[in-house]
Amino acid sequence: MSREVVSAVIRGAKGFFEEAEASLAEAIAKHGGDHQVEFPGTAFQLPMIHALMGLEVGKLDQLPAVLEHCRDLLPDEPAEKLFLPYLGNALDAGVAALLSLETICAIRYLNGQAGDDGFTGFISDSILRELGIQLVDGRMPGFAAILGPAPSDEIAVHTVRELQKRSILSFLVANRDGKSMRDQLDDQGVEMGWDTYIVPVGRDIHSSIYVLDWAIRGALTFGGHERGDWRNCLRYCRERIFAFGITFGAIPDDWYAVGAGAIAMGFPVISDDPSTPEIRATGVTTYEALVRQTDHTQLVPTCIQVRGVKVKVEKVDIPVSFSPAFEGERVRKEEMHVQVGGKYSNAVELLEMVDGDAIVDGQTDVHGKDFDAVEEGGAIDLGLHVQVAGRKMQKDFEGILERQIHRYCNEAMGFMHTGQRDQIWCRLSKASFAAGFRLSHIGTIMHAKIHDEYGGIVDKVAVTITTDSGEVEQIAKRSRPLFDARDERVAGMTDESVDTFYSCTMCQSFAPNHVCVITPERLGLCGAYNWLDGQASYEINPTGPNQPILKGKCLDERAGEFEGINRFVYDNTSQTVERFSAYSIMENPMTSCGCFECIVAIVPEANGVMAVNREYAGDTPIGMPFSTLAGSVGGGLQTPGFLGTGRLYLTSGKFISAEGGLPRLVWMPRELKEDVRGKMEKAAAALNLDGFVDKIADETIATTSEELLEHLAKVDHPALKMDPLI
């Protein structure tokens, strides 16, 4: 730790101590030792002394004991030649500064020197009850104590506005050469007060104790800690009250002393001055204790990151209604202004974790033409790249947050989103377009909702949206190896190796009677969630759409039917689906929503099944294209002989294993076959099916049942020799 910082803290604390001694001696001489001393509007006498020392100070002659304790806390300044970098000395001096300041300010009230006009002075218990509860229950993410005026009026306004829009309370204290930030804001016509979350507390540095007194009473009032239980009171402040200090300009000794006291309470200090030494040690504060940020545009984001403030965006600022009530809304062709993805254009969405310094929270960049540059009824390419940063964010969480894009987009009225990854299809209605909905509003939604639901792990969210075809393809190329890496994480796990599967009910807005059951060997039918994703999602959000399901007693090992799974599916499908088989297409198959990547359907005359992916719009051997099949398979229906799946399920050892598995696959579009060829060849090799993938017909070989049967006989496809499927 910097000797410069420790020395300044000790000098500043000694200055406050000497001032407190002189003030107390003068007060006792003037009023007598039995004269009452207190702050107005509080039941805690002098709150800092009450909490940290356990003393119920009501008279002047009780204060000498406080100052004796301060004397004991104050260390000597570190020597020039030998300095042990120990934070404890600075923290002790900081606490001594707070106790001394409280003594000084209590005597000021006794002498009728409450403070200047336009400043609150001491903050009452009633204000604590009204607003303090919001600090500890999360409605108010935190508060900032801003010391001194900003370098300019513009920076002052920018700083408080950045805090305001995050619902963070600003306390204004101290001055330089008589000028405070209150004066700056007043000159700019900024309204101040409790209602606007901008509260001028006092013109000098001494008034900072009123802010810290307000915080320590949170531990006593809402934390239920006893007076004198200093350790738990300080821990409560660090863990439950997300406060921080902001200093403008070079930090004088007395400010350093107050800052050390704040740090002892778990509140870091962020300085804009390039000469400020940093203290990046953690432990006393959750993260760094003293940080320098000279870019004023990044000052508030740095404060939020350093303190770990979890920002909630209360209102999603878009021109259409936003609510879960719109999740199941369909935008039909005649209602549509523009669409992206599906079979109409290229579209991809990707969410990645990045370093916090790489992005600016809330920034949305739009490249290419917007919705208003597209002819009504037209289609455009779309690339959506969401970048998130957070100290608790993990690489394994990327897929979980990325899958929420589907739900978040659907909550905007008139915006329909289906699919995931590079398989998305979206439509914007004419009504929502007329209301002003544009591409940038997708970024607004992502920023607001990710902060709202995943604020525990995400500190920053930035979004890039492009309709430039070249940039869309670049995002797609970047995403594919990342998607593959996510899918490979679960390789080697088997359904038999776990006693718990995971549910996914994210799409119940579209299909109320659908529950996706995710197993190690059967990923979600959307293709975006595997078993590990379900596990991680439950860890992040225990009340979310991914719940653990104990398998329970095995009722049918061949079909994959378990007592616990049946019970969960029944309870979560409005008691409409009584039985569920994980490995069968014919016996109680899984329901489907509409987000499936592929549809598997029986081809009775071939004694096998075919698979068709969403992107394929051509004919199939059973006479129905994907769009027709989707109308029969989706909507939460349990349809024997038809199954919605993810692409990779076709290569799983559990793929319709109750009916014989992979050897039943007789037809699939060429694009799908080539996409899964590598994994499917491995799966076929494990079953000793040499050259099997090339025996599967595609649209270049057969699009009718007659052509398919001719091909299967020619290549001696194993399905022809298996037991009858029906």
Secondary structure, DSSP 8 states (H G I E B T S, - for coil): --HHHHHHHHHHHHHHHHHHHHHHHHHHHHH-TTSB---TT-SSSSHHHHHHH-----BGGGHHHHHHHHHHH------SS-----HHHHHHHHHHHHHHHHHHHHHHHHTT----TT---S--HHHIIIIIHHHHHSSS--EEEEES--SSHHHHHHHHHHHHTTT-EEEEE--BTTB-HHHHHHHTT---BGGGTEEEEESSGGGHHHHHHHHHHHHHHTS---TT-HHHHHHHHHHH--EEEEE-SS--HHHHHHHHHHHHTT--EEE--TT---B---SSSSS-SEEE---GGGHHHHHHHHHT-----SS---SS-B-GGGTT----GGGEEEEEETTTS-EEEEEEE--GGG--TT-EEEES--GGGS-TTEEE-EEEEEEEE-TT--GGGHHHHHHHHHHHHHTBTTEEEE--TT--EEEEEHHHHHTT--HHHHHHHHHHHHHHHHTTT-SEEEEEEE--HHHHHHHHHHHHHHHHHHHHTTTT--GGG-SEEEEE-TTTTT-TT--EEEBTTB--TTSS--HHHHHHHHHH-TTSS--EEE--SEEETTTTEEHHHHHHHHHTTTT------SS-SSSS-----S--SEEEEEEGGGTEEEEEETT--S--TTS--HHHHHHHH-TT---TTEEEE-GGGGGSTTTTGGGTSGGGEEE--HHHHHHHHHHHHHHHHHTT-TTHHHHSB-TTT-SSHHHHHHHHHHHT-GGGGS----
